[in-house]
Amino acid sequence: MQILQNLVEMTGHRDHVRLEVSVLSTMQQLPHVTNVRALELSEQAEGTLIRPRTWLQDGEILSSDCEASSDQRGQPLHTLPPLAECIQQARSSARHSDGPHHHVLWLPVWMHNKARTCLEITQSRPFSTQRIEVLQGIFRVYQNYQSLLDYSERDALTGLLNRKTFDEQFIRFASLEANASVAAAPHSLSDEVPQQWLAVVDIDHFKQVNDRFGHLFGDEVLILVANLLRASFRTQDRIFRFGGEEFVILLRAASLKEAHQVFERFRKTVESHAFPQLGQITVSLGFTSTRLCSPVEILGQSDQALYYAKQHGRNQVCHYESLVAEGALGHQVAHDDVELF
Ligand SMILES: Nc1nc2c(ncn2[C@@H]2O[C@H](COP(=O)(O)OP(=O)(O)OP(=O)(O)O)[C@@H](O)[C@H]2O)c(=O)[nH]1
């Protein structure tokens, strides 16, 4: 009965992290469970890393509020061989016993053929068949509900994250970033601190595609561009379809140079892609650093850089602060210049 009540509570959430906290508290209440964690898997230059995103501490379930790439508690996936093998073979669970009172069960959350999260349950007794059935039952409800949440966060045409999700995630992220940067050094173009960049991408002369080939064909082009976006960025970078033929990318990069290179590489990928019937299409991209500004200002700055790219020949990447430093843009975007949220 307690489990049923917990399941009702679990499915009342509209947020991935709160749902995760809820499923872990449900599992933690089972007898002999000594620890529960949700591990996040992320692809980094040095290989797949795992870090605890939600965990049990002093009887309370806590969640990390920092980005995976800046979390010091990440460890290489290969340091947990049974889990690494389970992920590599796309299996639904793995188990490991480390002494008579330490038994671990891992349940990876598979979505779009990728496991980005894995639940970890530790018990002081070996897992009985019945216990595994109960845990897997709870896990299936949780996973189905995660899929529903995921579906509501995505754009139906391209499968990218939608504008609503951007508004929710970016406002939350920007307030975390603002708090973190209170003690940070003043911003300069040559800073080498890992930071986030926001780019607005717009397909050039897309209206002509629709006019010549029809709206349905235009939709196919949007899907192809979305696929190129997915292939060009890492899984921890977030890509949104913002509306129409406009996309937004949130990228983590160590320097302006690196961010510029990554965006430039994407521009070239689109330029050199052979689109059926169309041949070549191009994109313009405006980007800015997300530090020390409000979400409205950040979007406004990227939009200004994009507008500049469009006005100066299209098929190019423009960086807002560089344009301002060169005197190419008239003025910095103020709060009331743009109204987006
Ligand atoms: N096929 C399709 N077209 C869309 C969708 N959303 C917006 N569009 C079209 O995208 C086009 C955008 O055109 P504009 O913003 O005028 O500019 P453009 O032709 O892309 O030219 P520049 O941006 O100036 O390079 C319009 O024709 C819209 O109808 C969509 O979901 N599917």
The ligand as an SDF file (V2000), in Angstrom:
LIG
                    3D

 32 34  0  0  0  0  0  0  0  0999 V2000
    8.3690   23.9410  -44.0170 N   0  0  0  0  0  0  0  0  0  0  0  0
    8.3000   24.7210  -42.9310 C   0  0  0  0  0  0  0  0  0  0  0  0
    8.5330   26.0360  -43.0630 N   0  0  0  0  0  0  0  0  0  0  0  0
    8.4710   26.8200  -41.9630 C   0  0  0  0  0  0  0  0  0  0  0  0
    8.1700   26.2910  -40.7030 C   0  0  0  0  0  0  0  0  0  0  0  0
    8.1880   27.3240  -39.8170 N   0  0  0  0  0  0  0  0  0  0  0  0
    8.4940   28.4450  -40.5160 C   0  0  0  0  0  0  0  0  0  0  0  0
    8.6790   28.1540  -41.8150 N   0  0  0  0  0  0  0  0  0  0  0  0
    8.9850   29.0590  -42.9280 C   0  0  0  0  0  0  0  0  0  0  0  0
   10.3040   29.5420  -42.8000 O   0  0  0  0  0  0  0  0  0  0  0  0
   10.4090   30.7260  -43.6100 C   0  0  0  0  0  0  0  0  0  0  0  0
   11.2660   31.7440  -42.9090 C   0  0  0  0  0  0  0  0  0  0  0  0
   11.5110   32.7740  -43.7910 O   0  0  0  0  0  0  0  0  0  0  0  0
   12.1460   34.1610  -43.3730 P   0  0  0  0  0  0  0  0  0  0  0  0
   12.2740   34.2430  -41.8940 O   0  0  0  0  0  0  0  0  0  0  0  0
   11.3540   35.2420  -44.0570 O   0  0  0  0  0  0  0  0  0  0  0  0
   13.5720   34.1870  -43.9440 O   0  0  0  0  0  0  0  0  0  0  0  0
   14.4100   33.2520  -44.8810 P   0  0  0  0  0  0  0  0  0  0  0  0
   13.7430   32.9810  -46.1910 O   0  0  0  0  0  0  0  0  0  0  0  0
   14.7910   32.0340  -44.0900 O   0  0  0  0  0  0  0  0  0  0  0  0
   15.6480   34.1580  -45.1710 O   0  0  0  0  0  0  0  0  0  0  0  0
   16.7980   34.6550  -44.2100 P   0  0  0  0  0  0  0  0  0  0  0  0
   16.4920   34.1570  -42.8090 O   0  0  0  0  0  0  0  0  0  0  0  0
   16.7610   36.1280  -44.2890 O   0  0  0  0  0  0  0  0  0  0  0  0
   18.0390   34.0650  -44.7380 O   0  0  0  0  0  0  0  0  0  0  0  0
    8.9880   31.2010  -43.8830 C   0  0  0  0  0  0  0  0  0  0  0  0
    8.6750   30.9600  -45.2270 O   0  0  0  0  0  0  0  0  0  0  0  0
    8.1350   30.3060  -42.9710 C   0  0  0  0  0  0  0  0  0  0  0  0
    6.8820   30.0110  -43.5530 O   0  0  0  0  0  0  0  0  0  0  0  0
    7.9220   24.8900  -40.5930 C   0  0  0  0  0  0  0  0  0  0  0  0
    7.6500   24.3450  -39.5210 O   0  0  0  0  0  0  0  0  0  0  0  0
    8.0050   24.1490  -41.7350 N   0  0  0  0  0  0  0  0  0  0  0  0
  1  2  1  0
  2  3  2  0
  2 32  1  0
  3  4  1  0
  4  5  2  0
  4  8  1  0
  5  6  1  0
  5 30  1  0
  6  7  2  0
  7  8  1  0
  8  9  1  0
  9 10  1  0
  9 28  1  0
 10 11  1  0
 11 12  1  0
 11 26  1  0
 12 13  1  0
 13 14  1  0
 14 15  2  0
 14 16  1  0
 14 17  1  0
 17 18  1  0
 18 19  2  0
 18 20  1  0
 18 21  1  0
 21 22  1  0
 22 23  2  0
 22 24  1  0
 22 25  1  0
 26 27  1  0
 26 28  1  0
 28 29  1  0
 30 31  2  0
 30 32  1  0
M  END
$$$$
